[in-house]
């Protein structure tokens, strides 16, 4: 950890370079009184913080506009009246595949508690359809299950009993 010539814009104390679980960052030496931090790029330059983007959606709790914010788990919708209104909503990353189990939902990208990416129906808990591999958006010609991306540029059937395999 080395002190830099950069001063904290909140308290005026020098900033120090530290290593965290998401890489290098600058932290104020006035911690814990000052909690100012700045992310660093791989080359050591200060990375710009992503700006919140206003959307046309309204908050269902207070009626204020929602904005796309950036948090430690990625992007999400948050109310512009924060901290008075703490409404948040996840941004669903769609795969373009209708749920083959319930037929009502869509298969979206999700994260497990351990941080691993998986793909599941957005109608959970009514529908518990889930895949660990990313779906291609196509159906298996043999059993009509979803095809998923496999290793070495192949597509595999998500049904364990079906042995269908296709080169991509």
PyMOL commands that place a pseudoatom at each C-alpha (Angstrom):
pseudoatom trace, name=CA, resn=UNK, resi=1, chain=A, elem=C, hetatm=0, pos=[0.000, 0.000, 0.000]
pseudoatom trace, name=CA, resn=UNK, resi=2, chain=A, elem=C, hetatm=0, pos=[1.543, 3.249, -1.084]
pseudoatom trace, name=CA, resn=UNK, resi=3, chain=A, elem=C, hetatm=0, pos=[0.302, 6.775, -0.571]
pseudoatom trace, name=CA, resn=UNK, resi=4, chain=A, elem=C, hetatm=0, pos=[-0.333, 8.800, -3.688]
pseudoatom trace, name=CA, resn=UNK, resi=5, chain=A, elem=C, hetatm=0, pos=[-0.370, 12.544, -4.355]
pseudoatom trace, name=CA, resn=UNK, resi=6, chain=A, elem=C, hetatm=0, pos=[-4.136, 12.338, -4.892]
pseudoatom trace, name=CA, resn=UNK, resi=7, chain=A, elem=C, hetatm=0, pos=[-6.118, 14.040, -2.131]
pseudoatom trace, name=CA, resn=UNK, resi=8, chain=A, elem=C, hetatm=0, pos=[-9.586, 12.980, -1.010]
pseudoatom trace, name=CA, resn=UNK, resi=9, chain=A, elem=C, hetatm=0, pos=[-12.163, 15.459, -2.294]
pseudoatom trace, name=CA, resn=UNK, resi=10, chain=A, elem=C, hetatm=0, pos=[-14.345, 14.841, 0.783]
pseudoatom trace, name=CA, resn=UNK, resi=11, chain=A, elem=C, hetatm=0, pos=[-11.868, 15.376, 3.643]
pseudoatom trace, name=CA, resn=UNK, resi=12, chain=A, elem=C, hetatm=0, pos=[-8.559, 16.468, 2.015]
pseudoatom trace, name=CA, resn=UNK, resi=13, chain=A, elem=C, hetatm=0, pos=[-6.440, 13.581, 3.365]
pseudoatom trace, name=CA, resn=UNK, resi=14, chain=A, elem=C, hetatm=0, pos=[-4.210, 11.592, 0.991]
pseudoatom trace, name=CA, resn=UNK, resi=15, chain=A, elem=C, hetatm=0, pos=[-5.588, 8.572, -0.863]
pseudoatom trace, name=CA, resn=UNK, resi=16, chain=A, elem=C, hetatm=0, pos=[-3.906, 5.172, -0.638]
pseudoatom trace, name=CA, resn=UNK, resi=17, chain=A, elem=C, hetatm=0, pos=[-3.897, 2.324, -3.176]
pseudoatom trace, name=CA, resn=UNK, resi=18, chain=A, elem=C, hetatm=0, pos=[-5.411, -0.918, -1.874]
pseudoatom trace, name=CA, resn=UNK, resi=19, chain=A, elem=C, hetatm=0, pos=[-6.325, -4.339, -3.214]
pseudoatom trace, name=CA, resn=UNK, resi=20, chain=A, elem=C, hetatm=0, pos=[-9.873, -5.637, -2.800]
pseudoatom trace, name=CA, resn=UNK, resi=21, chain=A, elem=C, hetatm=0, pos=[-11.817, -8.594, -4.093]
pseudoatom trace, name=CA, resn=UNK, resi=22, chain=A, elem=C, hetatm=0, pos=[-12.738, -6.641, -7.260]
pseudoatom trace, name=CA, resn=UNK, resi=23, chain=A, elem=C, hetatm=0, pos=[-9.189, -5.410, -7.908]
pseudoatom trace, name=CA, resn=UNK, resi=24, chain=A, elem=C, hetatm=0, pos=[-7.212, -2.287, -7.047]
pseudoatom trace, name=CA, resn=UNK, resi=25, chain=A, elem=C, hetatm=0, pos=[-8.892, 0.843, -5.720]
pseudoatom trace, name=CA, resn=UNK, resi=26, chain=A, elem=C, hetatm=0, pos=[-8.051, 4.100, -3.985]
pseudoatom trace, name=CA, resn=UNK, resi=27, chain=A, elem=C, hetatm=0, pos=[-9.176, 4.581, -0.387]
pseudoatom trace, name=CA, resn=UNK, resi=28, chain=A, elem=C, hetatm=0, pos=[-9.012, 7.592, 1.896]
pseudoatom trace, name=CA, resn=UNK, resi=29, chain=A, elem=C, hetatm=0, pos=[-6.466, 7.382, 4.725]
pseudoatom trace, name=CA, resn=UNK, resi=30, chain=A, elem=C, hetatm=0, pos=[-9.074, 9.013, 6.961]
pseudoatom trace, name=CA, resn=UNK, resi=31, chain=A, elem=C, hetatm=0, pos=[-10.995, 5.717, 7.238]
pseudoatom trace, name=CA, resn=UNK, resi=32, chain=A, elem=C, hetatm=0, pos=[-13.289, 5.045, 9.201]
pseudoatom trace, name=CA, resn=UNK, resi=33, chain=A, elem=C, hetatm=0, pos=[-14.311, 8.740, 9.489]
pseudoatom trace, name=CA, resn=UNK, resi=34, chain=A, elem=C, hetatm=0, pos=[-14.152, 9.140, 5.692]
pseudoatom trace, name=CA, resn=UNK, resi=35, chain=A, elem=C, hetatm=0, pos=[-15.232, 6.202, 3.513]
pseudoatom trace, name=CA, resn=UNK, resi=36, chain=A, elem=C, hetatm=0, pos=[-14.406, 7.732, 0.114]
pseudoatom trace, name=CA, resn=UNK, resi=37, chain=A, elem=C, hetatm=0, pos=[-13.101, 5.247, -2.482]
pseudoatom trace, name=CA, resn=UNK, resi=38, chain=A, elem=C, hetatm=0, pos=[-12.359, 5.329, -6.218]
pseudoatom trace, name=CA, resn=UNK, resi=39, chain=A, elem=C, hetatm=0, pos=[-12.071, 2.305, -8.537]
pseudoatom trace, name=CA, resn=UNK, resi=40, chain=A, elem=C, hetatm=0, pos=[-8.847, 1.893, -10.524]
pseudoatom trace, name=CA, resn=UNK, resi=41, chain=A, elem=C, hetatm=0, pos=[-8.372, 0.527, -14.040]
pseudoatom trace, name=CA, resn=UNK, resi=42, chain=A, elem=C, hetatm=0, pos=[-5.835, -2.231, -14.676]
pseudoatom trace, name=CA, resn=UNK, resi=43, chain=A, elem=C, hetatm=0, pos=[-3.279, 0.375, -15.803]
pseudoatom trace, name=CA, resn=UNK, resi=44, chain=A, elem=C, hetatm=0, pos=[-3.625, 2.261, -12.483]
pseudoatom trace, name=CA, resn=UNK, resi=45, chain=A, elem=C, hetatm=0, pos=[-5.672, 5.187, -13.788]
pseudoatom trace, name=CA, resn=UNK, resi=46, chain=A, elem=C, hetatm=0, pos=[-8.831, 6.249, -11.971]
pseudoatom trace, name=CA, resn=UNK, resi=47, chain=A, elem=C, hetatm=0, pos=[-11.890, 4.585, -13.504]
pseudoatom trace, name=CA, resn=UNK, resi=48, chain=A, elem=C, hetatm=0, pos=[-14.966, 6.771, -13.961]
pseudoatom trace, name=CA, resn=UNK, resi=49, chain=A, elem=C, hetatm=0, pos=[-17.949, 5.797, -11.837]
pseudoatom trace, name=CA, resn=UNK, resi=50, chain=A, elem=C, hetatm=0, pos=[-20.916, 4.838, -13.986]
pseudoatom trace, name=CA, resn=UNK, resi=51, chain=A, elem=C, hetatm=0, pos=[-23.664, 7.472, -13.929]
pseudoatom trace, name=CA, resn=UNK, resi=52, chain=A, elem=C, hetatm=0, pos=[-27.231, 6.529, -13.006]
pseudoatom trace, name=CA, resn=UNK, resi=53, chain=A, elem=C, hetatm=0, pos=[-29.519, 6.636, -16.075]
pseudoatom trace, name=CA, resn=UNK, resi=54, chain=A, elem=C, hetatm=0, pos=[-33.123, 7.832, -15.811]
pseudoatom trace, name=CA, resn=UNK, resi=55, chain=A, elem=C, hetatm=0, pos=[-35.831, 5.554, -17.240]
pseudoatom trace, name=CA, resn=UNK, resi=56, chain=A, elem=C, hetatm=0, pos=[-39.491, 6.019, -18.210]
pseudoatom trace, name=CA, resn=UNK, resi=57, chain=A, elem=C, hetatm=0, pos=[-40.622, 3.500, -15.574]
pseudoatom trace, name=CA, resn=UNK, resi=58, chain=A, elem=C, hetatm=0, pos=[-42.334, 4.743, -12.423]
pseudoatom trace, name=CA, resn=UNK, resi=59, chain=A, elem=C, hetatm=0, pos=[-41.773, 3.493, -8.875]
pseudoatom trace, name=CA, resn=UNK, resi=60, chain=A, elem=C, hetatm=0, pos=[-44.786, 1.415, -7.785]
pseudoatom trace, name=CA, resn=UNK, resi=61, chain=A, elem=C, hetatm=0, pos=[-44.373, 2.588, -4.167]
pseudoatom trace, name=CA, resn=UNK, resi=62, chain=A, elem=C, hetatm=0, pos=[-44.063, 6.386, -4.543]
pseudoatom trace, name=CA, resn=UNK, resi=63, chain=A, elem=C, hetatm=0, pos=[-44.620, 7.171, -8.254]
pseudoatom trace, name=CA, resn=UNK, resi=64, chain=A, elem=C, hetatm=0, pos=[-41.173, 8.735, -8.798]
pseudoatom trace, name=CA, resn=UNK, resi=65, chain=A, elem=C, hetatm=0, pos=[-39.113, 7.794, -11.873]
pseudoatom trace, name=CA, resn=UNK, resi=66, chain=A, elem=C, hetatm=0, pos=[-36.799, 4.786, -11.643]
pseudoatom trace, name=CA, resn=UNK, resi=67, chain=A, elem=C, hetatm=0, pos=[-33.158, 4.964, -12.683]
pseudoatom trace, name=CA, resn=UNK, resi=68, chain=A, elem=C, hetatm=0, pos=[-30.595, 2.342, -13.659]
pseudoatom trace, name=CA, resn=UNK, resi=69, chain=A, elem=C, hetatm=0, pos=[-27.988, 2.215, -10.909]
pseudoatom trace, name=CA, resn=UNK, resi=70, chain=A, elem=C, hetatm=0, pos=[-24.747, 0.255, -10.577]
pseudoatom trace, name=CA, resn=UNK, resi=71, chain=A, elem=C, hetatm=0, pos=[-24.079, -1.796, -7.456]
pseudoatom trace, name=CA, resn=UNK, resi=72, chain=A, elem=C, hetatm=0, pos=[-21.686, -4.501, -6.396]
pseudoatom trace, name=CA, resn=UNK, resi=73, chain=A, elem=C, hetatm=0, pos=[-23.918, -7.194, -7.945]
pseudoatom trace, name=CA, resn=UNK, resi=74, chain=A, elem=C, hetatm=0, pos=[-24.388, -5.357, -11.253]
pseudoatom trace, name=CA, resn=UNK, resi=75, chain=A, elem=C, hetatm=0, pos=[-27.069, -3.064, -12.627]
pseudoatom trace, name=CA, resn=UNK, resi=76, chain=A, elem=C, hetatm=0, pos=[-30.521, -2.652, -11.069]
pseudoatom trace, name=CA, resn=UNK, resi=77, chain=A, elem=C, hetatm=0, pos=[-33.500, -0.286, -11.096]
pseudoatom trace, name=CA, resn=UNK, resi=78, chain=A, elem=C, hetatm=0, pos=[-33.665, 2.034, -8.090]
pseudoatom trace, name=CA, resn=UNK, resi=79, chain=A, elem=C, hetatm=0, pos=[-36.023, 4.823, -7.065]
pseudoatom trace, name=CA, resn=UNK, resi=80, chain=A, elem=C, hetatm=0, pos=[-34.813, 8.413, -7.566]
pseudoatom trace, name=CA, resn=UNK, resi=81, chain=A, elem=C, hetatm=0, pos=[-36.231, 9.298, -4.107]
pseudoatom trace, name=CA, resn=UNK, resi=82, chain=A, elem=C, hetatm=0, pos=[-33.649, 7.128, -2.297]
pseudoatom trace, name=CA, resn=UNK, resi=83, chain=A, elem=C, hetatm=0, pos=[-33.165, 7.108, 0.779]
pseudoatom trace, name=CA, resn=UNK, resi=84, chain=A, elem=C, hetatm=0, pos=[-36.804, 8.125, 1.419]
pseudoatom trace, name=CA, resn=UNK, resi=85, chain=A, elem=C, hetatm=0, pos=[-38.040, 5.329, -0.899]
pseudoatom trace, name=CA, resn=UNK, resi=86, chain=A, elem=C, hetatm=0, pos=[-35.856, 2.186, -0.949]
pseudoatom trace, name=CA, resn=UNK, resi=87, chain=A, elem=C, hetatm=0, pos=[-37.624, 0.400, -3.858]
pseudoatom trace, name=CA, resn=UNK, resi=88, chain=A, elem=C, hetatm=0, pos=[-35.300, -1.662, -6.082]
pseudoatom trace, name=CA, resn=UNK, resi=89, chain=A, elem=C, hetatm=0, pos=[-35.950, -4.093, -8.918]
pseudoatom trace, name=CA, resn=UNK, resi=90, chain=A, elem=C, hetatm=0, pos=[-33.572, -6.487, -10.661]
pseudoatom trace, name=CA, resn=UNK, resi=91, chain=A, elem=C, hetatm=0, pos=[-32.848, -6.085, -14.354]
pseudoatom trace, name=CA, resn=UNK, resi=92, chain=A, elem=C, hetatm=0, pos=[-33.703, -9.395, -15.995]
pseudoatom trace, name=CA, resn=UNK, resi=93, chain=A, elem=C, hetatm=0, pos=[-31.252, -10.547, -18.666]
pseudoatom trace, name=CA, resn=UNK, resi=94, chain=A, elem=C, hetatm=0, pos=[-33.424, -12.501, -21.088]
pseudoatom trace, name=CA, resn=UNK, resi=95, chain=A, elem=C, hetatm=0, pos=[-32.121, -15.388, -23.160]
pseudoatom trace, name=CA, resn=UNK, resi=96, chain=A, elem=C, hetatm=0, pos=[-34.920, -15.296, -25.739]
pseudoatom trace, name=CA, resn=UNK, resi=97, chain=A, elem=C, hetatm=0, pos=[-36.204, -18.728, -24.713]
pseudoatom trace, name=CA, resn=UNK, resi=98, chain=A, elem=C, hetatm=0, pos=[-39.744, -19.372, -23.488]
pseudoatom trace, name=CA, resn=UNK, resi=99, chain=A, elem=C, hetatm=0, pos=[-39.875, -21.659, -20.470]
pseudoatom trace, name=CA, resn=UNK, resi=100, chain=A, elem=C, hetatm=0, pos=[-40.417, -25.231, -21.717]
pseudoatom trace, name=CA, resn=UNK, resi=101, chain=A, elem=C, hetatm=0, pos=[-41.705, -26.393, -18.311]
pseudoatom trace, name=CA, resn=UNK, resi=102, chain=A, elem=C, hetatm=0, pos=[-44.570, -23.961, -17.617]
pseudoatom trace, name=CA, resn=UNK, resi=103, chain=A, elem=C, hetatm=0, pos=[-44.992, -22.286, -21.018]
pseudoatom trace, name=CA, resn=UNK, resi=104, chain=A, elem=C, hetatm=0, pos=[-45.815, -18.938, -19.357]
pseudoatom trace, name=CA, resn=UNK, resi=105, chain=A, elem=C, hetatm=0, pos=[-42.451, -17.575, -18.277]
pseudoatom trace, name=CA, resn=UNK, resi=106, chain=A, elem=C, hetatm=0, pos=[-39.187, -16.698, -19.968]
pseudoatom trace, name=CA, resn=UNK, resi=107, chain=A, elem=C, hetatm=0, pos=[-35.777, -18.169, -19.202]
pseudoatom trace, name=CA, resn=UNK, resi=108, chain=A, elem=C, hetatm=0, pos=[-33.555, -15.444, -17.724]
pseudoatom trace, name=CA, resn=UNK, resi=109, chain=A, elem=C, hetatm=0, pos=[-29.997, -15.215, -16.426]
pseudoatom trace, name=CA, resn=UNK, resi=110, chain=A, elem=C, hetatm=0, pos=[-29.652, -15.315, -12.622]
pseudoatom trace, name=CA, resn=UNK, resi=111, chain=A, elem=C, hetatm=0, pos=[-26.928, -15.634, -9.994]
pseudoatom trace, name=CA, resn=UNK, resi=112, chain=A, elem=C, hetatm=0, pos=[-26.744, -18.187, -7.209]
pseudoatom trace, name=CA, resn=UNK, resi=113, chain=A, elem=C, hetatm=0, pos=[-25.808, -17.265, -3.637]
pseudoatom trace, name=CA, resn=UNK, resi=114, chain=A, elem=C, hetatm=0, pos=[-22.275, -18.398, -4.412]
pseudoatom trace, name=CA, resn=UNK, resi=115, chain=A, elem=C, hetatm=0, pos=[-22.121, -16.015, -7.411]
pseudoatom trace, name=CA, resn=UNK, resi=116, chain=A, elem=C, hetatm=0, pos=[-22.390, -18.698, -10.094]
pseudoatom trace, name=CA, resn=UNK, resi=117, chain=A, elem=C, hetatm=0, pos=[-24.483, -17.849, -13.177]
pseudoatom trace, name=CA, resn=UNK, resi=118, chain=A, elem=C, hetatm=0, pos=[-27.467, -20.055, -14.003]
pseudoatom trace, name=CA, resn=UNK, resi=119, chain=A, elem=C, hetatm=0, pos=[-30.573, -19.774, -16.185]
pseudoatom trace, name=CA, resn=UNK, resi=120, chain=A, elem=C, hetatm=0, pos=[-34.092, -20.171, -14.791]
pseudoatom trace, name=CA, resn=UNK, resi=121, chain=A, elem=C, hetatm=0, pos=[-37.755, -19.366, -15.404]
pseudoatom trace, name=CA, resn=UNK, resi=122, chain=A, elem=C, hetatm=0, pos=[-38.808, -15.876, -14.284]
pseudoatom trace, name=CA, resn=UNK, resi=123, chain=A, elem=C, hetatm=0, pos=[-42.024, -17.371, -12.805]
pseudoatom trace, name=CA, resn=UNK, resi=124, chain=A, elem=C, hetatm=0, pos=[-40.174, -18.824, -9.786]
pseudoatom trace, name=CA, resn=UNK, resi=125, chain=A, elem=C, hetatm=0, pos=[-41.439, -20.138, -7.276]
pseudoatom trace, name=CA, resn=UNK, resi=126, chain=A, elem=C, hetatm=0, pos=[-44.415, -21.364, -9.363]
pseudoatom trace, name=CA, resn=UNK, resi=127, chain=A, elem=C, hetatm=0, pos=[-42.013, -22.849, -11.939]
pseudoatom trace, name=CA, resn=UNK, resi=128, chain=A, elem=C, hetatm=0, pos=[-38.686, -24.337, -10.831]
pseudoatom trace, name=CA, resn=UNK, resi=129, chain=A, elem=C, hetatm=0, pos=[-37.135, -24.892, -14.305]
pseudoatom trace, name=CA, resn=UNK, resi=130, chain=A, elem=C, hetatm=0, pos=[-33.381, -24.165, -14.218]
pseudoatom trace, name=CA, resn=UNK, resi=131, chain=A, elem=C, hetatm=0, pos=[-30.222, -24.821, -16.262]
pseudoatom trace, name=CA, resn=UNK, resi=132, chain=A, elem=C, hetatm=0, pos=[-26.544, -24.393, -15.412]
pseudoatom trace, name=CA, resn=UNK, resi=133, chain=A, elem=C, hetatm=0, pos=[-25.473, -23.994, -19.051]
pseudoatom trace, name=CA, resn=UNK, resi=134, chain=A, elem=C, hetatm=0, pos=[-26.532, -21.071, -21.262]
pseudoatom trace, name=CA, resn=UNK, resi=135, chain=A, elem=C, hetatm=0, pos=[-29.406, -21.970, -23.612]
pseudoatom trace, name=CA, resn=UNK, resi=136, chain=A, elem=C, hetatm=0, pos=[-28.910, -21.418, -27.344]
pseudoatom trace, name=CA, resn=UNK, resi=137, chain=A, elem=C, hetatm=0, pos=[-32.555, -20.467, -27.920]
pseudoatom trace, name=CA, resn=UNK, resi=138, chain=A, elem=C, hetatm=0, pos=[-33.216, -23.583, -30.012]
pseudoatom trace, name=CA, resn=UNK, resi=139, chain=A, elem=C, hetatm=0, pos=[-35.082, -26.778, -29.170]
pseudoatom trace, name=CA, resn=UNK, resi=140, chain=A, elem=C, hetatm=0, pos=[-33.815, -30.327, -29.492]
pseudoatom trace, name=CA, resn=UNK, resi=141, chain=A, elem=C, hetatm=0, pos=[-35.240, -31.975, -32.649]
pseudoatom trace, name=CA, resn=UNK, resi=142, chain=A, elem=C, hetatm=0, pos=[-35.465, -35.346, -30.828]
pseudoatom trace, name=CA, resn=UNK, resi=143, chain=A, elem=C, hetatm=0, pos=[-37.160, -34.477, -27.497]
pseudoatom trace, name=CA, resn=UNK, resi=144, chain=A, elem=C, hetatm=0, pos=[-38.067, -30.735, -27.757]
pseudoatom trace, name=CA, resn=UNK, resi=145, chain=A, elem=C, hetatm=0, pos=[-35.962, -29.818, -24.679]
pseudoatom trace, name=CA, resn=UNK, resi=146, chain=A, elem=C, hetatm=0, pos=[-33.773, -26.707, -24.757]
pseudoatom trace, name=CA, resn=UNK, resi=147, chain=A, elem=C, hetatm=0, pos=[-30.351, -26.881, -26.405]
pseudoatom trace, name=CA, resn=UNK, resi=148, chain=A, elem=C, hetatm=0, pos=[-27.479, -25.458, -24.333]
pseudoatom trace, name=CA, resn=UNK, resi=149, chain=A, elem=C, hetatm=0, pos=[-23.970, -24.372, -25.267]
pseudoatom trace, name=CA, resn=UNK, resi=150, chain=A, elem=C, hetatm=0, pos=[-21.423, -27.124, -24.686]
pseudoatom trace, name=CA, resn=UNK, resi=151, chain=A, elem=C, hetatm=0, pos=[-17.662, -27.297, -24.902]
pseudoatom trace, name=CA, resn=UNK, resi=152, chain=A, elem=C, hetatm=0, pos=[-15.711, -27.067, -28.158]
pseudoatom trace, name=CA, resn=UNK, resi=153, chain=A, elem=C, hetatm=0, pos=[-18.341, -25.110, -30.110]
pseudoatom trace, name=CA, resn=UNK, resi=154, chain=A, elem=C, hetatm=0, pos=[-21.169, -27.627, -29.690]
pseudoatom trace, name=CA, resn=UNK, resi=155, chain=A, elem=C, hetatm=0, pos=[-24.814, -27.514, -28.615]
pseudoatom trace, name=CA, resn=UNK, resi=156, chain=A, elem=C, hetatm=0, pos=[-26.141, -30.230, -26.319]
pseudoatom trace, name=CA, resn=UNK, resi=157, chain=A, elem=C, hetatm=0, pos=[-29.642, -31.254, -25.295]
pseudoatom trace, name=CA, resn=UNK, resi=158, chain=A, elem=C, hetatm=0, pos=[-30.486, -30.168, -21.727]
pseudoatom trace, name=CA, resn=UNK, resi=159, chain=A, elem=C, hetatm=0, pos=[-32.392, -33.436, -21.172]
pseudoatom trace, name=CA, resn=UNK, resi=160, chain=A, elem=C, hetatm=0, pos=[-30.021, -35.931, -19.485]
pseudoatom trace, name=CA, resn=UNK, resi=161, chain=A, elem=C, hetatm=0, pos=[-31.630, -38.960, -21.199]
pseudoatom trace, name=CA, resn=UNK, resi=162, chain=A, elem=C, hetatm=0, pos=[-31.334, -37.466, -24.694]
pseudoatom trace, name=CA, resn=UNK, resi=163, chain=A, elem=C, hetatm=0, pos=[-27.892, -37.723, -26.282]
pseudoatom trace, name=CA, resn=UNK, resi=164, chain=A, elem=C, hetatm=0, pos=[-28.451, -35.165, -29.087]
pseudoatom trace, name=CA, resn=UNK, resi=165, chain=A, elem=C, hetatm=0, pos=[-25.339, -33.140, -29.965]
pseudoatom trace, name=CA, resn=UNK, resi=166, chain=A, elem=C, hetatm=0, pos=[-24.826, -30.572, -32.713]
pseudoatom trace, name=CA, resn=UNK, resi=167, chain=A, elem=C, hetatm=0, pos=[-21.795, -28.676, -34.038]
pseudoatom trace, name=CA, resn=UNK, resi=168, chain=A, elem=C, hetatm=0, pos=[-22.187, -24.884, -34.033]
for i in range(1, 168): cmd.bond("trace and resi %d" % i, "trace and resi %d" % (i + 1))
show_as sticks, trace
zoom trace
